[in-house]
Amino acid sequence: MFDSVRDDIRATLEEIEQAGLHKPERVIGTPQSATVEVTAGGRPGEVLNFCANNYLGLADHPEVVAAAHEALDRWGYGMASVRFICGTQEVHKELEARLSSFLGQEDTILYSSCFDANGGVFETLLGAEDAVISDALNHASIIDGIRLSKARRFRYANRDMADLERQLKEAVEGGARRRLIVTDGVFSMDGYVAPLDEICDLAERYDAMVMVDDSHAVGFVGPGGRGTPELHGVMDRVDIVTGTLGKALGGASGGYVAARAEIVALLRQRSRPYLFSNTLAPVIAAASLKVLDLLESAGDLRDRLRANTALFRSRMTEEGFDVLPGDHAIAPVMIGDAAVAGRMAELLLERGVYVIGFSYPVVPQGQARIRVQLSAAHSTEDVNRAVDAFVAARAALAG
């Protein structure tokens, strides 16, 4: 059978390549850090890393690594089970309690990834008589999770509160029993922050629940790093927060849903990705506890990240680059053409700066970009070197 399909797949792959949409995988031979060594898929050697989600530089933090070593000795390597069979250790319950306290929610449930967390919420909470109202630029995991549910689907333009209200009115007039508004806290391709205070106001007006995927915020957004609900002063008004342990919180893997106690209790009984996926590895749970310890005194890291972000954004703007506005550590440099974005990323790698060109289907057609991500681990010199490399790469392209 495959022989009859092979040529079609090869033709599709050729189309991807010719359109400049091919996504190569570069191989690094060092721990994730501000500087990494590329061993394959690019110019070999040490380069500055400006494309990781390692916002606070904790991925190779010595205390986190030490906690992981200790956990291997105490808890072992893997659980080989799902939670309700024999896959729950004390360390999992401790992490759930710590996340609940940190995020200001009543309870938390761990998943193998935030993709699974988002995939497990909607089908469990919503039926055909319910409605979900989703921001147009929400993450793919939210979109896929919504598809798994039978709820009526409404979509509002990105951060457009007038459109959100229109969709809420339609859901109410359509007789929806439950209404759930869902948004990214920070939109990963743009670095834009959702107006959660306004969203919560509308939710209260139309008796809707609010769900936020705060993967690109928890750890460093808000005065205490508790994410966009803290930033907007609505921690007590958000019903569901999903997030990841794979970005600012150490950068390993794993996700969670922190929510009202009854919601978490129902997820433990009905959420398919939770019931049918192996438990988060205990070494990750234990190392994540250390990360939460570090976050209590991470004000200097958050300050350094903000300073690096401001420096990069201001210098790139001065040099005439089109950087989407904002103050988030995600700083998209807009290119437009997918092939040009890919070529610029290659030229930057040749100049010692590791970034990635993003194109369709990750972003809309014609909106290709290089998404630069700043880290507290970067020095001022690192940031200036990156900007200088952009200038040189642009000159080489024009060339």
C-alpha angles and dihedrals in degrees: 000000000000092000089067091052100041097082092050092052091047090051090051091050090050090051090052090050095047092048091055091245098118112124111211120200115229117204122223124199100200138062116283106273144130086282123038136174116239111214101172140010095039145024106327116237143060117323138173110259113224100156106065127103087230092123098162096032092242098130091094099021108147094228092051091048091048091050089052092052091050091048092053090056094045105035104022131231107290141000100223089206146074120254102259095049108047103313102105121098130175089256091061093052091046092052092049091052093047093049091049091053094044094049096040095241130132098239142355135211122200125226133185089251140355087249087063091043091056090042091056102048109064100047090049098048104032134058136182091282092057136077135222119199111200134187111246093236098048119140120276091249091061091047092050092045091053090050089059092059128075093224122125109261126225126177129198128196115266110289090339105145095185090056091045089055091050091053092046091052091051091050092050093046088049090060099247110180096206125022123200124186112201128189142158110252088218119015105233100215096045108028090230118149121226116240094240095171091059092042091053091049090055092044091056092046092053098033095245133147121238126224124185129190099208099176094130095046114039111103099026113028117085129029093288098028092255093132138242096327088060091044090056096036095243103114090125093047100054113089101194131025120184123187149148139253087207100082127038092354095074099301099248115115141277135089141215147203114221111188150123111325095247092052092052091046091054092047090055089057103038113017107113100204088053096045097044104035128080118260120267107273109266092231089062092047092051095045089049089057088057089050090055089051089053093048090063088069100026097109091114091053092050090048091050091049091051091049093049091048094050092048094050095045094047095046094046090050091049089052090055101253120146103241117173109248123256142079102257122121088245102087111179114203104206117224105159103205115077095214092050091050091051092048092049090052089054092050091049091052089052086055093051101264119116112210134140131231112229120208141155129350090024089053130015121281112277094019100091114156147166107246107211115196120197124211136198085234091068118096124219087254090054092054093048091048090053093052091047089051091053090053092049093046091051090052091050091051091051090049 
